[in-house]
Amino acid sequence: MMLPKMKSLDPKRKDAILNAALKEFAAKGFDDASTNVIAKEAGISKGLMFHYVNSKKDLFLFLYDYCTKMIDEEYLNLMKFDEQDIFEKLRQSYLLQLELIQKYPWIFEFINLSSVTKADEVNRELEKKTNEKLSLCQETMLDVVDESKFKDGLDIEKSKQLILWSNIGFTNQVLEDIRNMKTSELDYDHIIAELDGYLDELKKVFYK
């Protein structure tokens, strides 16, 4: 969905609106999200916001397209899926996600929203917009893996699944931290150091 007035906005104001909308939609879904809250969080009047976006539906669909494009360009297209060390692949995935989260803290939670809303028109639009790449990313994360590094006697497929679940748990913890404080207060160097620590412990468990 193209919203010319949004695209021509000053980047700082545009990001303020996008982040306010991402947070509200991710927290409440399309139906219960409040445009009053989005405008207040973005630091603009509701009237001015609707000068840029026309309606809540247009803002939601614009946001979906914008986030999908950002994830493609700044995450999926930069992933080295041919990397065969599962822990190096996970680390790269985290670093790319963190770069995106620094700009748009709620982007991944928003893109994973259920497509079912009470608005039939929104549902029809979302049905056309599939996000197959994200599920493909998860599958490819486990597909191309150097299994010779794993300890003898392990069930490799179950081990890979356990590693992926650990990865999801760490991601959820980072997202919880983001919910509870301003992005500017997050210590990303500390997050990366913690990540490296967890990956090192997982290597001890699963690698020779």
C-alpha positions as CSV (number, residue, x, y, z in Angstrom):
1,M,0.0,0.0,0.0
2,M,1.4,3.4,-1.0
3,L,0.9,6.4,1.2
4,P,2.7,9.2,-0.6
5,K,2.4,11.7,2.3
6,M,4.0,9.2,4.7
7,K,6.8,8.4,2.4
8,S,7.6,12.1,1.9
9,L,7.7,12.8,5.7
10,D,10.8,13.9,7.6
11,P,12.4,10.5,8.6
12,K,12.3,11.4,12.3
13,R,8.6,12.2,12.3
14,K,7.8,9.2,10.1
15,D,9.7,6.8,12.5
16,A,7.9,8.3,15.4
17,I,4.5,7.5,13.8
18,L,5.6,4.1,12.6
19,N,7.0,3.1,16.0
20,A,3.9,4.4,17.9
21,A,1.7,2.4,15.5
22,L,3.9,-0.7,15.7
23,K,3.7,-0.7,19.5
24,E,-0.1,-0.1,19.6
25,F,-0.9,-2.7,16.9
26,A,1.5,-5.3,18.3
27,A,0.1,-4.9,21.9
28,K,-3.6,-4.8,21.0
29,G,-4.1,-6.0,17.5
30,F,-5.9,-4.2,14.7
31,D,-9.4,-4.1,16.2
32,D,-8.5,-2.8,19.6
33,A,-5.7,-0.4,18.6
34,S,-6.4,3.2,19.3
35,T,-5.5,5.9,16.8
36,N,-5.7,8.4,19.7
37,V,-2.9,6.5,21.5
38,I,-0.8,6.2,18.4
39,A,-1.0,10.0,17.7
40,K,-0.2,10.8,21.4
41,E,2.7,8.4,21.4
42,A,4.0,9.9,18.2
43,G,3.7,13.4,19.6
44,I,1.3,14.7,17.0
45,S,-2.4,15.6,16.9
46,K,-4.8,13.0,15.6
47,G,-5.9,15.3,12.9
48,L,-2.4,15.7,11.6
49,M,-1.8,12.0,11.7
50,F,-4.9,11.4,9.5
51,H,-3.5,14.0,7.1
52,Y,-0.7,11.5,6.5
53,V,-2.5,8.1,6.7
54,N,-6.2,8.6,5.9
55,S,-7.5,5.8,8.2
56,K,-6.5,3.2,10.7
57,K,-6.9,0.5,8.1
58,D,-4.6,2.3,5.7
59,L,-2.0,2.8,8.4
60,F,-2.1,-0.9,9.4
61,L,-1.7,-2.1,5.8
62,F,1.0,0.5,5.0
63,L,2.8,-0.7,8.1
64,Y,2.5,-4.3,7.1
65,D,4.0,-3.6,3.7
66,Y,6.7,-1.3,5.1
67,C,7.8,-3.9,7.8
68,T,7.8,-6.8,5.3
69,K,10.0,-4.7,3.0
70,M,12.4,-3.8,5.9
71,I,12.7,-7.4,7.0
72,D,13.4,-8.5,3.5
73,E,16.1,-5.8,2.9
74,E,17.7,-5.6,6.3
75,Y,17.3,-9.1,7.6
76,L,16.4,-11.9,5.3
77,N,18.4,-10.7,2.2
78,L,21.5,-10.3,4.4
79,M,21.3,-13.7,6.1
80,K,24.0,-16.1,5.0
81,F,21.9,-19.2,4.8
82,D,24.8,-21.3,3.4
83,E,26.6,-20.9,6.8
84,Q,26.7,-24.4,8.1
85,D,27.6,-23.8,11.8
86,I,24.1,-23.6,13.4
87,F,25.4,-21.3,16.2
88,E,27.2,-18.9,13.8
89,K,23.9,-18.8,11.8
90,L,21.9,-18.0,15.0
91,R,24.4,-15.3,16.0
92,Q,24.2,-13.6,12.6
93,S,20.4,-13.8,12.8
94,Y,20.4,-12.1,16.2
95,L,22.7,-9.3,15.2
96,L,20.6,-8.5,12.1
97,Q,17.4,-8.6,14.2
98,L,19.0,-6.4,16.8
99,E,19.9,-3.8,14.2
100,L,16.3,-3.7,13.0
101,I,14.9,-3.7,16.6
102,Q,17.0,-0.6,17.4
103,K,15.1,1.3,14.7
104,Y,11.7,-0.4,15.1
105,P,11.4,-2.1,18.5
106,W,8.1,-3.8,17.8
107,I,8.6,-4.9,14.1
108,F,8.9,-8.6,14.6
109,E,5.9,-8.8,17.0
110,F,3.8,-6.7,14.6
111,I,4.7,-8.9,11.6
112,N,3.7,-12.0,13.5
113,L,0.3,-10.7,14.4
114,S,-2.7,-12.9,13.6
115,S,-4.2,-12.0,10.3
116,V,-7.7,-12.6,11.6
117,T,-9.5,-9.3,12.5
118,K,-13.1,-8.2,12.8
119,A,-12.7,-6.1,9.7
120,D,-13.4,-8.2,6.6
121,E,-11.7,-5.7,4.3
122,V,-8.5,-5.9,6.3
123,N,-8.7,-9.7,6.3
124,R,-9.0,-9.8,2.6
125,E,-6.0,-7.5,2.1
126,L,-3.9,-9.5,4.5
127,E,-4.8,-12.8,2.8
128,K,-3.0,-11.4,-0.3
129,K,0.1,-10.5,1.7
130,T,1.8,-13.8,2.8
131,N,4.9,-13.8,4.8
132,E,6.3,-17.1,3.7
133,K,9.9,-15.9,3.9
134,L,9.9,-15.8,7.7
135,S,8.8,-19.4,8.0
136,L,11.2,-20.3,5.2
137,C,14.0,-18.5,7.2
138,Q,13.3,-20.7,10.2
139,E,13.3,-23.9,8.1
140,T,16.5,-22.9,6.3
141,M,18.1,-22.1,9.7
142,L,17.9,-25.8,10.5
143,D,18.3,-27.3,7.0
144,V,21.9,-26.5,6.1
145,V,23.8,-27.5,9.2
146,D,27.2,-29.2,9.6
147,E,26.1,-32.3,11.6
148,S,29.6,-33.6,12.0
149,K,30.2,-31.0,14.8
150,F,27.6,-32.6,17.0
151,K,28.5,-35.1,19.8
152,D,28.2,-38.7,18.9
153,G,25.0,-40.5,19.9
154,L,22.8,-37.4,19.8
155,D,19.5,-37.3,17.9
156,I,20.5,-34.5,15.5
157,E,17.0,-33.5,14.6
158,K,15.9,-33.3,18.2
159,S,19.1,-31.4,19.1
160,K,18.5,-28.8,16.4
161,Q,15.0,-28.4,17.6
162,L,16.2,-27.9,21.2
163,I,18.7,-25.3,20.0
164,L,15.9,-23.5,18.1
165,W,13.7,-23.4,21.1
166,S,16.5,-22.0,23.2
167,N,16.9,-19.3,20.5
168,I,13.2,-18.5,20.6
169,G,13.4,-18.2,24.4
170,F,16.3,-15.7,24.3
171,T,14.4,-13.7,21.6
172,N,11.3,-13.5,23.8
173,Q,13.4,-12.3,26.7
174,V,15.0,-9.5,24.6
175,L,11.5,-8.5,23.5
176,E,10.3,-8.5,27.1
177,D,13.1,-6.2,28.0
178,I,12.2,-3.9,25.2
179,R,8.6,-3.8,26.4
180,N,9.7,-2.8,29.9
181,M,12.0,0.1,29.0
182,K,12.8,2.7,26.4
183,T,14.9,1.4,23.5
184,S,17.5,4.1,24.2
185,E,18.0,2.6,27.6
186,L,18.8,-0.9,26.3
187,D,22.4,-1.9,26.4
188,Y,22.9,-3.8,23.1
189,D,26.5,-4.6,23.8
190,H,25.4,-6.4,27.0
191,I,22.7,-8.2,25.0
192,I,25.2,-9.4,22.5
193,A,27.6,-10.5,25.3
194,E,24.8,-12.4,26.9
195,L,23.9,-14.0,23.6
196,D,27.5,-15.1,23.1
197,G,27.5,-16.6,26.6
198,Y,24.4,-18.6,25.9
199,L,25.6,-19.8,22.5
200,D,28.9,-20.9,24.1
201,E,27.1,-22.9,26.8
202,L,24.9,-24.5,24.1
203,K,28.0,-25.5,22.1
204,K,29.4,-27.3,25.2
205,V,26.2,-29.3,25.4
206,F,25.8,-30.2,21.7
207,Y,29.2,-30.0,20.1
208,K,32.2,-32.3,20.4
